[in-house]
Amino acid sequence: MYARYLAMSLIVIPVLILLVLLASVIIGTFISELLYPLAEYTKIAEQIK
């Protein structure tokens, strides 16, 4: 019984880590996609002033 849990954890933990890394990459690209146009708009707004 214990050996099965150990094997499960050895499989599950790396998969969870990969999922977390993938999620962080997706969130990071999503945030940068949102922030980049905002930064461009602020630059344009400062130039107008």
N, C-alpha and C positions, 0 to 999 in steps of 0.2 A: 504494500500500500504506500509506504513512504517513498520507495524508489520511483513509483509512478508519479507522485507529486513532484519529486525532484526533476524527473524528465520533463514533466509538463512545464515547470517553472523555467527550465533551461530553454524551452521552445518559446514560451509566452513572453518572457522578459525581453529578449532581443526584438521580437515582433512589436511589442509595445514601444520600445525605444525608437524603432524605425518609424512607427506611426506618429509618435510625438515629433520627431525630426521633420517628417513630411508635412505635418500640420503646421509646424513653426515656419517652414519654408513657404508654404502656401499663404499663411497669414502675413508673413513678411512681404511677399510680393504684392499681396492685396493692399496692404497699408502703403507701400511705396507707390503703387499705382494711384491710390487716393491722394497721397501727399504731394506727388510731383506736380499735378495740375494746380493744386493750391499754391505751391511755391511759385509756379509760373505766374499765376494771377497776382500774387503779392508783388512780384517783381514789376509786372506791368502797372499795377496800381501805384507803386512808388515812382515809376518813371512819369506817370501822368501828373502826380503831385509836383 
